[in-house]
Amino acid sequence: KAGVTQTPRYLIKTRGQQVTLSCSPISGHRSVSWYQQTPGQGLQFLFEYFSETQRNKGNFPGRFSGRQFSNSRSEMNVSTLELGDSALYLCASSLRDSPLYNEQFFGPGTRLTVL
Amino acid sequence: GIQVEQSPPDLILQEGANSTLRCNFSDSVNNLQWFHQNPWGQLINLFYIPSGTKQNGRLSATTVATERYSLLYISSSQTTDSGVYFCAVQTGANNLFFGTGTRLTVIP
């Protein structure tokens, strides 16, 4: 079974631009979560989508948004990029069909550099 | 929110040595996972271990949920074990709270 895939793997943008990142979960997984990793803040949760609905959201400004499609693929968008948005963005997928088992699997990440 | 602390922050080992990484968390959790982050940034699943003990080759993990800690054991370390090890916990919602990681360097 193929793992979680993320595109693009690397991205360079300038301040003020916007960016869209894509994530395809493991086949059969309906939950997709997004995380941001920076040297200063570590790994932080952005949001989770399940069955095309945002179920949970971290403490990030409204410039960070996302969506999920009917095939469970997810995109996240960052508008009006700031230098501090430079980070590794990781996507995770899980089955989320039982509170007793909910292992999350991560993709390779998208490394965003904002100049 | 829940606090997750990992120790030690850095660890340097000679190849072949054993090590123990610790993860303390401040509240009850539903799930706990250990990850190894490779040099390219990918998080590799090591263990899904909300409680009990599991072993996978040279690695094993133990979570004592009632005392709010988990341990990751690495035996006979190899240079390929180098990287950052993260502990992450999950409470009621479906998001993971990560510790700050332990950076392991294995010297040949």
HADDOCK unambig.tbl for C-alpha pairs under 7 A between the chains (distance, minus, plus):
assign (segid A and resid 42 and name CA) (segid B and resid 100 and name CA) 6.31 0.50 0.50
assign (segid A and resid 43 and name CA) (segid B and resid 98 and name CA) 6.13 0.50 0.50
assign (segid A and resid 45 and name CA) (segid B and resid 95 and name CA) 6.61 0.50 0.50
assign (segid A and resid 103 and name CA) (segid B and resid 48 and name CA) 6.39 0.50 0.50
assign (segid A and resid 105 and name CA) (segid B and resid 45 and name CA) 6.89 0.50 0.50
assign (segid A and resid 106 and name CA) (segid B and resid 43 and name CA) 5.99 0.50 0.50
assign (segid A and resid 107 and name CA) (segid B and resid 42 and name CA) 6.59 0.50 0.50
assign (segid A and resid 108 and name CA) (segid B and resid 41 and name CA) 6.58 0.50 0.50
assign (segid A and resid 108 and name CA) (segid B and resid 42 and name CA) 4.56 0.50 0.50
assign (segid A and resid 109 and name CA) (segid B and resid 41 and name CA) 6.92 0.50 0.50
assign (segid A and resid 109 and name CA) (segid B and resid 42 and name CA) 6.57 0.50 0.50
